[in-house]
Amino acid sequence: MNQSPDSFSRWHCDNPFYIHTFPNPHTKMVSVSSNIQWAIIKKSSCFLRKSGPTTFTTEPNNLNNRPTYRNSGLIHKKTVGIESAPDKKGVVLVRKKKRGQNKPAQMYTRVTFKKDWRRNLRGIANSVKEYRSDLLMPALRRASAIHMSQKRATYVKKKRTPRVKTT
């Protein structure tokens, strides 16, 4: 039974027993405000990690790992994230583009900082200050923590000589 796509769609539209379950590709998605999105995901997100009285989140671009409206990396159109560089030398500044929110592959811009550490912090501060100034200090704290984790140990622990027991 060879049916053309046109006759197939016509059959489904004319059939009274067919239930139309997939969305019409010609309709546009309704954009929802970030406040409504936050009301939906604040208590039931797959990124939430609860341990005792404290709750943390593992969502991308959340600099404080706290589930708050201001720090959420999912609902805002402009977000900032700091990650470790793939080769463990430097940090990557991730910013969400304001345009192209419906294209996940092109939604983020990534800038790698691998120079002297003070220059890296200055570059991150300048970029974040222009983009979202309220996330400046959390971004610098996250970048500093990543830098400290990548830093080599500068001292060698001395071996203790065993005590000699005297009787």
N, C-alpha and C positions, 0 to 999 in steps of 0.2 A: 504494500500500500504506500505509494509514493505521493506525498502531499507537498505542495509548495508551502513555504513559510506563511504566505498570505492566507492560504486556505486553512492552515492549521490555526492561526490566530482568529480567523473568522469563525471556525467551528467552536473554539473555546468561548468566544463572546456570545455566540448564539445558543450554546448549550445551557439549559436552565439548571442542570445539575453540577456544572463546573463552578468551583469556588475560586475566585481570583485571589491568590495568596501572595503574589510578588508585586512589588511597587511598580507603578507606571514610570518608565524611564524619562518621560517628558515632564514630570512634576518636579518642582524644586524643593529642596530640603528647607525646613523652617529653622531659622537661626534662633537659638534660645539664649537669653542673657546669662552672663556668668553667675549671677546670683541664684538663678533657678538651677543651673548646673551644680553649683555648690550645695544647694539644699538637697539635691538628689544623691550626690556622692559622698557627703561628709561623714555619714555613719556606715555606709555599705560599699566601700571601695575595695577592690582586690589588692590594693597596695598597702592597706592598713595592717600594722603589726602591733598587737596589744600584749603588754606584759605587765601584769599587776595594775596599778593605778595609772601608769603612763601609756600613751599611745603614740606610736611613730608611724611614718609613712615611707615607702620606698619608691614613690612615684618619680619619674624623671623630671629634672629641672626644679626640684624642691630643695632649696639650699639648706634649710634648717631641719629637714626631716620631721617636721611637725605638721599635723593635719589642720592647717588654718587657711582661711580664705586668701589672705595676702600671699602666702608662700606657695600656694598650689600651682603646680606646673601643668596641670591638665586643662584648667578652665580659662585661663587668661590668654589674651591674644599676644601679649608680649611677656615672654619668660626668659630667665637667665639660668644657665646651669654650668657647673664647673666639674670636669671629669679629669681623670688621669690620662696622660697621653698613652697611646698603645704600646710604645716602647719603654714606658716607665721613666721617661726623661722629659719632664715638663708637664704642663696642664693644657687642657682644651677648654676654651670658652664656647659654650653652645647657646645660641640665641634663636628664639622662634621668630620667624618672619611674620609681619603683620598680614601680608598678602599670601595667598595660597594655602589657607588653613585646611582646605579639603584635599591637599596633595601631600600625603605623609612623607614621601621620599624627598620632596623638595621643601619641606616646611622649616628645616633648621639650617642655620649657617654655623659652621665650626671653624674656629681660629685656634691654631696651636701656638703656644708660647713656650720656647725652649731656650731663651737667652739667660742672662744673669738674672738671679731671682728678684732683685729689686726692680729691674726693668720689666719683668713679667708682671709684678704686682702693679706697677704704674700703668702698664698697658691695659690690664684688666680693669683697673679703677677708672681709667679714661673711657673705656668702652661701655662699662656698666653705668657710669654717671650720665652719659648721654642717653642711654637707652631706658633704664629704669633706676632712678637714683635711690629709691627706697630699698633696693637690694644690694647696695654697695658694700656695706659692712659684712653681711652674710657671705657674699661672694669672696671677699678678701679672706675671711676666716676659713672658708672651705678650701681656697687655693693654698693657704698657709698650711693647713692640715695635710693636704696632699703632698706638699713640698717636704714637710717633716717626715712623712712616711717613706718618701723616696730617698731621703738623705742617708748616706752611708754612716756607719758608726765611726767616729773619729778617734776613739780610744780603744785600747786593747785591755781587756780585763786581766789583771795579774793573777797568776796561779798562786795559791797559798801553799806555803810549805807545811807539810804535816808536823804536828807537834810531837815532840819527843817526850815520852812519859818518863818521869823520874820516880824511882821507888825509894 
